[in-house]
């Protein structure tokens, strides 16, 4: 296939590097930073810089930008996709994006799937892109249920070829509800946790638990703020639920309720064991 990758940051750059390593596809890339494009070319992550002419011949377009920019870019280039072309975004929210782009794809006789590779690092940018970033990861693909099974199978096979362990199909609403809990809430908790006044004194007193809890606090605040507010309807309830459950632990400590604390900890342990 001829593949276009829009945005050569951590995810887009890693997709480019992985595709070139593991497949025979041609890869064309574009990025706002000309130096990033040059670096990607020199590292053989792309075959050439993407042009409008090359875009018109692409079979697959992977858009790895912020959610708002994804919608804007696809709308601006919708008339350049060839009939039958498959466009997949790599944003962290899906309802906002799919509601804007699925009708556009139907009208233009090309295809659109909402995508979310469940992989990442605490660093951003092409310099941190890896050709094994997706090994063992899950790729989520969102469909409205009207896409042809053959199209979904081809997309599934493509991502499995890149090293993803699993391709999960769902709808945009379910995606956003689950990601609010499994990803976005974790970033909020990490950001809040690391701001404790004792954090500056952690050296010599911390081990794996501290590292695990603070890892994703090193984030891109611009991107995550956009993700949080694009998914506000799903995220706010899980934040409020966590706050409520935290008060139970606080109350047990405040009231000297050892039996209550033991019950809360036992429930947490049993829940974790059930999930393993």
DAZI-V565504 format. One record per residue. N is the residue number from 1. PSI is psi in whole degrees, 0 to 359 (* if undefined). Layout:
# DAZI-V565504
n=N psi=PSI
n=N psi=PSI
This chain:
# DAZI-V565504
n=1 psi=160
n=2 psi=122
n=3 psi=132
n=4 psi=137
n=5 psi=120
n=6 psi=112
n=7 psi=110
n=8 psi=44
n=9 psi=210
n=10 psi=309
n=11 psi=308
n=12 psi=318
n=13 psi=321
n=14 psi=322
n=15 psi=315
n=16 psi=311
n=17 psi=320
n=18 psi=317
n=19 psi=316
n=20 psi=327
n=21 psi=321
n=22 psi=355
n=23 psi=176
n=24 psi=13
n=25 psi=151
n=26 psi=135
n=27 psi=126
n=28 psi=134
n=29 psi=153
n=30 psi=151
n=31 psi=153
n=32 psi=335
n=33 psi=111
n=34 psi=328
n=35 psi=327
n=36 psi=318
n=37 psi=316
n=38 psi=316
n=39 psi=317
n=40 psi=321
n=41 psi=315
n=42 psi=329
n=43 psi=7
n=44 psi=32
n=45 psi=336
n=46 psi=156
n=47 psi=333
n=48 psi=164
n=49 psi=140
n=50 psi=134
n=51 psi=168
n=52 psi=323
n=53 psi=315
n=54 psi=323
n=55 psi=321
n=56 psi=344
n=57 psi=8
n=58 psi=141
n=59 psi=331
n=60 psi=134
n=61 psi=121
n=62 psi=119
n=63 psi=110
n=64 psi=77
n=65 psi=180
n=66 psi=155
n=67 psi=311
n=68 psi=321
n=69 psi=329
n=70 psi=309
n=71 psi=314
n=72 psi=316
n=73 psi=314
n=74 psi=318
n=75 psi=320
n=76 psi=337
n=77 psi=8
n=78 psi=326
n=79 psi=359
n=80 psi=349
n=81 psi=136
n=82 psi=153
n=83 psi=133
n=84 psi=350
n=85 psi=143
n=86 psi=124
n=87 psi=128
n=88 psi=127
n=89 psi=164
n=90 psi=31
n=91 psi=165
n=92 psi=357
n=93 psi=157
n=94 psi=323
n=95 psi=312
n=96 psi=317
n=97 psi=312
n=98 psi=322
n=99 psi=329
n=100 psi=327
n=101 psi=334
n=102 psi=312
n=103 psi=325
n=104 psi=319
n=105 psi=317
n=106 psi=318
n=107 psi=329
n=108 psi=359
n=109 psi=25
n=110 psi=176
n=111 psi=148
n=112 psi=132
n=113 psi=136
n=114 psi=130
n=115 psi=153
n=116 psi=99
n=117 psi=122
n=118 psi=70
n=119 psi=157
n=120 psi=180
n=121 psi=170
n=122 psi=357
n=123 psi=156
n=124 psi=164
n=125 psi=158
n=126 psi=329
n=127 psi=338
n=128 psi=3
n=129 psi=143
n=130 psi=149
n=131 psi=2
n=132 psi=18
n=133 psi=329
n=134 psi=4
n=135 psi=121
n=136 psi=1
n=137 psi=171
n=138 psi=138
n=139 psi=122
n=140 psi=131
n=141 psi=128
n=142 psi=131
n=143 psi=156
n=144 psi=7
n=145 psi=358
n=146 psi=357
n=147 psi=147
n=148 psi=139
n=149 psi=325
n=150 psi=322
n=151 psi=316
n=152 psi=323
n=153 psi=319
n=154 psi=319
n=155 psi=317
n=156 psi=312
n=157 psi=321
n=158 psi=312
n=159 psi=327
n=160 psi=325
n=161 psi=335
n=162 psi=357
n=163 psi=355
n=164 psi=139
n=165 psi=330
n=166 psi=142
n=167 psi=116
n=168 psi=119
n=169 psi=137
n=170 psi=186
n=171 psi=162
n=172 psi=322
n=173 psi=314
n=174 psi=318
n=175 psi=308
n=176 psi=324
n=177 psi=316
n=178 psi=319
n=179 psi=330
n=180 psi=322
n=181 psi=311
n=182 psi=339
n=183 psi=303
n=184 psi=318
n=185 psi=321
n=186 psi=322
n=187 psi=322
n=188 psi=315
n=189 psi=315
n=190 psi=317
n=191 psi=319
n=192 psi=319
n=193 psi=316
n=194 psi=345
n=195 psi=6
n=196 psi=139
n=197 psi=337
n=198 psi=349
n=199 psi=323
n=200 psi=343
n=201 psi=16
n=202 psi=336
n=203 psi=129
n=204 psi=347
n=205 psi=2
n=206 psi=155
n=207 psi=222
n=208 psi=325
n=209 psi=316
n=210 psi=317
n=211 psi=318
n=212 psi=317
n=213 psi=334
n=214 psi=354
n=215 psi=311
n=216 psi=4
n=217 psi=340
n=218 psi=85
n=219 psi=172
n=220 psi=103
n=221 psi=331
n=222 psi=312
n=223 psi=316
n=224 psi=327
n=225 psi=317
n=226 psi=317
n=227 psi=316
n=228 psi=316
n=229 psi=332
n=230 psi=333
n=231 psi=27
n=232 psi=320
n=233 psi=324
n=234 psi=329
n=235 psi=319
n=236 psi=315
n=237 psi=323
n=238 psi=331
n=239 psi=314
n=240 psi=323
n=241 psi=318
n=242 psi=316
n=243 psi=316
n=244 psi=316
n=245 psi=326
n=246 psi=326
n=247 psi=333
n=248 psi=319
n=249 psi=318
n=250 psi=315
n=251 psi=322
n=252 psi=318
n=253 psi=313
n=254 psi=322
n=255 psi=3
n=256 psi=31
n=257 psi=86
n=258 psi=320
n=259 psi=320
n=260 psi=318
n=261 psi=317
n=262 psi=321
n=263 psi=316
n=264 psi=316
n=265 psi=322
n=266 psi=317
n=267 psi=320
n=268 psi=316
n=269 psi=315
n=270 psi=325
n=271 psi=314
n=272 psi=318
n=273 psi=325
n=274 psi=330
n=275 psi=343
n=276 psi=*
